[in-house]
Amino acid sequence: MNFIDINSFIKRKITIRKESFFKDDIQNHHEQLTREIEGSSFLVVGGAGTIGSSFVKAILKYRPKKVVILDTNENGLTELVRDIRSTLNLYVPAEFITYPIDYGSTIFEKLFHKQGPFDVIANFAAHKHVRSEKDAFSIEAMFRNNVFNVEKLCKLAIKSPPKHFFCVSTDKAANPVNVMGASKKIMEEVLMAYSKVLPISTARFANVAFSNGSLLQGFIERIIKKQPLSAPHDVKRYFVSPEESGQLCMIACMLGASKEVFFPKLRPDQMLTFSDIGVNFLKEFGFDAHLCISENEAKTYADSMDSSLNKYPVYFFSSDTSGEKMYEEFVADNEESDMDRFSALGVISYENRKPIEDISMMTKELLKVFELPNLEKHIILSKIKEILPNFAHVETHKNLDQKM
């Protein structure tokens, strides 16, 4: 297989920009970012993922005093350390520590008190895939990570408040149609309630090109294994690069005021389909896409592929899985945004924040639902609709585990 520069491909064929989308905002606020980061102590939860690790690399350029990173992915943490320590001229503080620990555990509470207090708490731990809504078990795991553990983290932070508290959200929280987006919207409600006593900001943003576990990263694995590419042809998405994802979160975390939600000011004409990206990706390897009409045809063609023909099998299909949103949006119907404060970022300010007591009652009611015997998905969906009246979920009884 030919070697290709993924970062170069992202710039040329996906984001279509040579420099970071947030370059001007970073330059315009360089002094403030330096004041807020230099000499500060950071707790980064979920720091081994694509966005979390990109955030870590972004802040290291401003010389923090201490960085403690948690993630349940031990291998991911190992690669993060190797990556950072193998990068030329990237500052690494003397106190740079990683832990393969679940932030919802009692071990984390011990660590929090021992290693803290922290100037900055940034949380990137999340169930991010729509495929994680397949049944009651996967939905409960999603809510424990995206909602209940976030509430626990807020309660811990109150005991020794940081200067900045950040939690990553998603574009799918705006007018949610899937359970993942709903869980993140509920997470935002939790965060905004606690923003009355903690300096909390968050960010919604686009797909991160070639992020861990993404369909685009899967393209690399499929080509390595000489397997067909498969993707929907009718789903459009915005994209940012991994570097841009970390920069966006750094700006939202360090420059955001409490109760603010940041998002990139991308235009609708910048959205792309996964199928178009797949065709362009194959061209980087010298292949033309060979369109197949079924998964079986694509797998059969791959099994007997003649490399001299430079044809690679692809199966592009119409999306029909539960909770799939055909397009992305960052601002909900009932939200207003400030589009003038930053060059490349819009900012939503949550004005109708619920009391912490109401949020606590809501999460307790959700927990009771998950404790029901023989719990089914439709019961959870009904409860979510009680909490989020605009939750427009469409159940097709199909999920991504049933596709290539």
Phi and psi in degrees as a GROMACS rama.xvg file:
@    title "Ramachandran Plot"
@    xaxis  label "Phi"
@    yaxis  label "Psi"
@TYPE xy
-67.8854  143.751  ASN-2
-80.2081  134.056  PHE-3
-129.519  151.146  ILE-4
-86.2562  105.757  ASP-5
-61.2693  -42.0161  ILE-6
-63.0685  -38.0703  ASN-7
-66.3302  -42.0447  SER-8
-61.3875  -41.7144  PHE-9
-59.1897  -45.9859  ILE-10
-66.1894  -38.4412  LYS-11
-83.1825  -34.8772  ARG-12
-118.8  -12.1447  LYS-13
-117.693  -64.438  ILE-14
-79.6259  -23.4455  THR-15
54.8387  49.6479  ILE-16
-151.026  137.94  ARG-17
-78.2381  -29.8409  LYS-18
-118.933  165.18  GLU-19
-58.5395  140.291  SER-20
-59.8683  -25.9263  PHE-21
-104.642  14.2273  PHE-22
-55.4185  -49.0214  LYS-23
-63.5111  -42.7375  ASP-24
-65.1179  -37.4253  ASP-25
-67.2276  -43.2729  ILE-26
-66.088  -41.3139  GLN-27
-66.7955  -25.4726  ASN-28
-117.167  25.3536  HIS-29
-58.4597  -45.8177  HIS-30
-64.147  -42.0421  GLU-31
-67.5626  -40.7246  GLN-32
-61.9908  -40.4054  LEU-33
-63.2839  -44.4044  THR-34
-61.6152  -40.3958  ARG-35
-77.8406  -29.1376  GLU-36
-100.173  -43.7465  ILE-37
-58.7668  126.117  GLU-38
79.2103  4.40917  GLY-39
-93.784  158.426  SER-40
-103.844  135.207  SER-41
-120.85  138.181  PHE-42
-112.263  118.633  LEU-43
-115.324  111.616  VAL-44
-95.318  135.341  VAL-45
71.6994  35.5286  GLY-46
-81.2516  -4.37495  GLY-47
-90.0684  -13.8722  ALA-48
-73.0242  174.981  GLY-49
-60.8646  -48.3052  THR-50
-72.0196  -45.1627  ILE-51
-60.5231  -44.7338  GLY-52
-68.0446  -34.293  SER-53
-68.2053  -35.51  SER-54
-62.3923  -45.2451  PHE-55
-58.7116  -46.2397  VAL-56
-62.9637  -35.5167  LYS-57
-66.2984  -43.8043  ALA-58
-75.7608  -27.4387  ILE-59
-61.1847  -26.523  LEU-60
-65.554  -16.2103  LYS-61
-107.066  11.9527  TYR-62
59.9401  62.1898  ARG-63
-67.3644  159.349  PRO-64
-80.1923  -37.4519  LYS-65
-148.895  136.841  LYS-66
-134.537  116.697  VAL-67
-110.1  125.264  VAL-68
-121.411  130.434  ILE-69
-116.869  146.621  LEU-70
-166.798  147.894  ASP-71
-77.5738  -12.95  THR-72
-89.494  94.3563  ASN-73
-63.1494  -41.3738  GLU-74
-64.5245  -37.6307  ASN-75
-63.9369  -39.9592  GLY-76
-64.2862  -40.5316  LEU-77
-60.7071  -45.1288  THR-78
-66.6209  -36.7808  GLU-79
-59.93  -46.6307  LEU-80
-61.876  -46.3203  VAL-81
-61.7233  -41.1963  ARG-82
-62.9736  -49.9235  ASP-83
-64.723  -44.6327  ILE-84
-76.6795  -8.40333  ARG-85
-100.02  0.392296  SER-86
-93.7924  127.239  THR-87
-65.2115  134.752  LEU-88
60.7893  25.6634  ASN-89
-99.0194  119.572  LEU-90
-67.3381  133.92  TYR-91
-127.34  118.925  VAL-92
-67.1827  160.376  PRO-93
-60.2075  -37.136  ALA-94
-97.4113  87.804  GLU-95
-128.838  103.469  PHE-96
-128.281  136.047  ILE-97
-118.043  145.561  THR-98
-136.171  126.756  TYR-99
-83.1388  77.1045  PRO-100
-132.382  142.261  ILE-101
-78.0136  126.004  ASP-102
-75.3476  -1.67453  TYR-103
-96.4496  4.89481  GLY-104
-93.6286  164.168  SER-105
-69.248  -27.5508  THR-106
-61.5845  -40.5308  ILE-107
-62.0878  -40.3  PHE-108
-60.466  -41.0956  GLU-109
-61.903  -45.8381  LYS-110
-63.052  -41.8545  LEU-111
-57.6793  -44.929  PHE-112
-73.6521  -33.6854  HIS-113
-75.4378  -44.563  LYS-114
-86.0958  -21.7637  GLN-115
-79.2504  -174.537  GLY-116
-73.9154  159.043  PRO-117
-113.355  143.49  PHE-118
-74.329  -33.0243  ASP-119
-135.574  130.988  VAL-120
-118.235  122.237  ILE-121
-126.938  121.331  ALA-122
-110.924  120.107  ASN-123
-118.083  4.81787  PHE-124
-68.2885  127.645  ALA-125
-166.515  147.738  ALA-126
-86.7459  116.912  HIS-127
-111.489  -5.77542  LYS-128
-98.3041  137.718  HIS-129
-61.7734  -29.4583  VAL-130
-61.0549  -17.2127  ARG-131
-79.1313  11.5907  SER-132
-106.922  22.2922  GLU-133
-64.8339  -34.6007  LYS-134
-156.292  -177.221  ASP-135
-62.5201  -35.1618  ALA-136
-67.0383  -47.7743  PHE-137
-68.3002  -33.6709  SER-138
-68.8551  -40.0115  ILE-139
-62.5447  -43.567  GLU-140
-60.3763  -40.1004  ALA-141
-62.2844  -46.8402  MET-142
-68.1499  -34.483  PHE-143
-64.8764  -38.2163  ARG-144
-77.3076  -47.2089  ASN-145
-84.1571  -21.7724  ASN-146
-122.739  -62.1628  VAL-147
-65.2996  -41.9857  PHE-148
-68.625  -31.1113  ASN-149
-65.2982  -41.5406  VAL-150
-62.2833  -41.6977  GLU-151
-60.2156  -42.2431  LYS-152
-64.2499  -38.9528  LEU-153
-61.8164  -43.3467  CYS-154
-64.7256  -37.7188  LYS-155
-65.5217  -42.5614  LEU-156
-65.0878  -30.218  ALA-157
-59.674  -31.0107  ILE-158
-69.1111  -28.0356  LYS-159
-146.392  79.5384  SER-160
-58.8305  132.267  PRO-161
-80.999  171.123  PRO-162
-77.006  -28.8565  LYS-163
-140.846  135.918  HIS-164
-131.522  122.035  PHE-165
-129.245  140.824  PHE-166
-135.379  131.43  CYS-167
-77.7521  137.823  VAL-168
-113.032  -149.107  SER-169
-156.449  153.113  THR-170
-59.9464  -26.4224  ASP-171
-71.9874  -4.77495  LYS-172
-78.7808  -16.7396  ALA-173
-83.6323  117.687  ALA-174
49.2867  61.861  ASN-175
-64.1164  141.547  PRO-176
-122.881  -6.74796  VAL-177
-126.224  163.954  ASN-178
-66.6623  -36.1474  VAL-179
-60.1231  -48.004  MET-180
-62.0087  -38.3463  GLY-181
-64.5968  -40.4994  ALA-182
-63.6697  -37.1057  SER-183
-73.5937  -33.5076  LYS-184
-65.6949  -41.989  LYS-185
-65.2223  -38.7553  ILE-186
-57.954  -43.2141  MET-187
-59.4542  -40.1062  GLU-188
-61.7371  -40.751  GLU-189
-62.1986  -49.7086  VAL-190
-59.9505  -44.0477  LEU-191
-69.1006  -31.3045  MET-192
-63.0282  -44.1344  ALA-193
-77.3664  -11.6213  TYR-194
-68.9851  -7.9013  SER-195
-74.2394  -22.1561  LYS-196
-123.593  -7.45626  VAL-197
-132.441  148.735  LEU-198
-80.9757  80.3208  PRO-199
-103.511  131.368  ILE-200
-132.229  163.638  SER-201
-148.405  178.362  THR-202
-147.892  137.813  ALA-203
-106.693  137.802  ARG-204
-155.834  -179.128  PHE-205
-76.6518  177.14  ALA-206
-59.8759  140.428  ASN-207
-94.5835  115.651  VAL-208
-59.7889  126.626  ALA-209
61.8552  30.5761  PHE-210
-70.9801  162.017  SER-211
-56.0183  127.746  ASN-212
80.9144  -0.709684  GLY-213
-79.0759  163.242  SER-214
-60.219  -38.4532  LEU-215
-66.9168  -40.7866  LEU-216
-61.1149  -34.4688  GLN-217
-62.4143  -29.0257  GLY-218
-58.9379  -40.6492  PHE-219
-61.8923  -46.5135  ILE-220
-63.057  -39.8402  GLU-221
-64.1973  -41.048  ARG-222
-69.2664  -41.2234  ILE-223
-57.6652  -39.7699  ILE-224
-92.2506  5.34859  LYS-225
55.4648  45.1147  LYS-226
-111.659  155.772  GLN-227
-68.0195  153.87  PRO-228
-86.5519  142.365  LEU-229
-137.43  134.487  SER-230
-163.991  153.986  ALA-231
-72.179  145.01  PRO-232
-100.45  -4.90648  HIS-233
-117.561  8.30905  ASP-234
-105.703  124.092  VAL-235
-105.976  140.185  LYS-236
-138.64  148.692  ARG-237
-81.5958  153.115  TYR-238
-135.898  143.38  PHE-239
-126.198  161.439  VAL-240
-80.2668  162.049  SER-241
-55.0098  -43.2111  PRO-242
-59.8124  -44.6751  GLU-243
-63.6807  -35.1582  GLU-244
-62.2284  -41.6065  SER-245
-67.6731  -38.8971  GLY-246
-66.3864  -41.9864  GLN-247
-57.4814  -47.3521  LEU-248
-68.3757  -35.3465  CYS-249
-61.4929  -45.3562  MET-250
-63.3861  -46.7885  ILE-251
-63.2897  -38.7486  ALA-252
-70.6832  -49.1211  CYS-253
-87.3348  -26.1262  MET-254
-110.51  -9.79691  LEU-255
-77.2399  143.575  GLY-256
-87.2959  164.293  ALA-257
-60.7573  143.473  SER-258
73.199  19.1183  LYS-259
-104.488  142.371  GLU-260
-119.036  122.358  VAL-261
-98.8239  152.798  PHE-262
-154.938  153.257  PHE-263
-78.5072  141.901  PRO-264
-86.7476  69.8538  LYS-265
-91.7133  150.378  LEU-266
-93.7916  150.277  ARG-267
-55.2134  -32.6911  PRO-268
-74.1709  -2.17531  ASP-269
-92.5331  -2.03441  GLN-270
-74.2836  146.752  MET-271
-129.428  158.054  LEU-272
-94.6308  151.807  THR-273
-65.7631  -33.0971  PHE-274
-65.232  -41.4942  SER-275
-64.2483  -40.7975  ASP-276
-63.3659  -40.042  ILE-277
-60.0791  -43.5623  GLY-278
-62.0302  -45.2569  VAL-279
-66.2573  -35.6587  ASN-280
-65.3233  -41.446  PHE-281
-62.9663  -36.3311  LEU-282
-62.0574  -30.4743  LYS-283
-62.2565  -26.6678  GLU-284
-97.4412  5.04013  PHE-285
84.3247  17.402  GLY-286
-106.113  148.698  PHE-287
-101.275  144.322  ASP-288
-72.6095  131.147  ALA-289
-104.228  107.665  HIS-290
-73.118  128.089  LEU-291
-114.354  154.165  CYS-292
-98.3637  -0.912738  ILE-293
-155.662  161.717  SER-294
-61.3039  -42.655  GLU-295
-63.6495  -41.9908  ASN-296
-61.614  -41.4377  GLU-297
-64.9799  -42.5716  ALA-298
-67.5384  -38.8756  LYS-299
-64.7707  -43.4633  THR-300
-62.4647  -42.4753  TYR-301
-63.1539  -36.8419  ALA-302
-66.6357  -30.1029  ASP-303
-116.328  28.0034  SER-304
-64.2788  133.484  MET-305
-98.1388  106.633  ASP-306
-62.7364  -22.3928  SER-307
-71.2051  -17.3563  SER-308
-85.19  -13.6896  LEU-309
55.2995  34.8891  ASN-310
-113.403  135.252  LYS-311
-125.525  131.418  TYR-312
-72.8269  136.746  PRO-313
-134.521  147.325  VAL-314
-125.838  108.244  TYR-315
-106.627  130.692  PHE-316
-132.477  165.118  PHE-317
-82.3567  134.037  SER-318
-69.4757  133.247  SER-319
-142.952  20.9725  ASP-320
-90.1555  156.795  THR-321
-60.7602  136.591  SER-322
75.0506  12.6203  GLY-323
-79.7654  127.827  GLU-324
-97.4161  128.308  LYS-325
-76.0252  -18.2155  MET-326
-149.075  166.959  TYR-327
-108.089  150.354  GLU-328
-148.191  149.207  GLU-329
-106.623  -22.8772  PHE-330
-118.967  125.922  VAL-331
-72.8499  166.34  ALA-332
-59.7538  -32.3399  ASP-333
-100.723  16.4482  ASN-334
-112.876  147.855  GLU-335
-116.86  149.509  GLU-336
-131.443  150.398  SER-337
-93.8327  113.301  ASP-338
-101.77  6.13447  MET-339
-109  -18.3539  ASP-340
-68.1699  -36.8405  ARG-341
-123.772  156.37  PHE-342
-67.8889  -44.6402  SER-343
-118.181  8.63171  ALA-344
-130.898  136.556  LEU-345
-98.7075  157.935  GLY-346
-134.339  124.862  VAL-347
-99.8242  136.324  ILE-348
-111.526  119.502  SER-349
-71.5847  114.184  TYR-350
-99.3299  -31.2997  GLU-351
-98.5203  66.1729  ASN-352
-80.3956  135.692  ARG-353
-81.1416  153.487  LYS-354
-64.1517  149.743  PRO-355
-57.9113  -35.6665  ILE-356
-62.4931  -40.0596  GLU-357
-67.0059  -39.8614  ASP-358
-65.1251  -41.5213  ILE-359
-61.678  -40.5765  SER-360
-65.5099  -39.8603  MET-361
-63.131  -46.9011  MET-362
-67.5008  -33.1166  THR-363
-65.5374  -39.2545  LYS-364
-65.2945  -38.6995  GLU-365
-63.764  -42.6381  LEU-366
-61.3037  -38.5889  LEU-367
-62.8647  -36.8947  LYS-368
-61.4088  -43.8359  VAL-369
-70.6393  -14.8527  PHE-370
-89.2395  -4.31366  GLU-371
-65.0409  138.748  LEU-372
-70.2736  144.734  PRO-373
54.7679  40.8528  ASN-374
-63.7945  135.976  LEU-375
-115.764  157.918  GLU-376
-59.159  -39.7321  LYS-377
-64.0424  -28.4143  HIS-378
-68.4659  -41.6691  ILE-379
-64.3299  -42.5719  ILE-380
-60.8225  -38.7357  LEU-381
-63.8826  -39.8914  SER-382
-67.68  -40.5804  LYS-383
-61.3749  -40.2589  ILE-384
-66.3295  -29.6337  LYS-385
-63.8732  -41.0919  GLU-386
-77.2152  -40.473  ILE-387
-120.282  89.547  LEU-388
-57.7665  -24.0243  PRO-389
-92.3967  10.7329  ASN-390
-68.3897  108.895  PHE-391
-105.849  61.6769  ALA-392
-74.4483  139.61  HIS-393
-118.201  116.951  VAL-394
-94.7817  118.979  GLU-395
-109.814  -4.44122  THR-396
61.425  27.0425  HIS-397
-129.231  143.708  LYS-398
-136.782  168.495  ASN-399
-70.2757  -15.5275  LEU-400
-67.9997  -12.3765  ASP-401
-95.2183  6.48507  GLN-402
-123.481  161.12  LYS-403
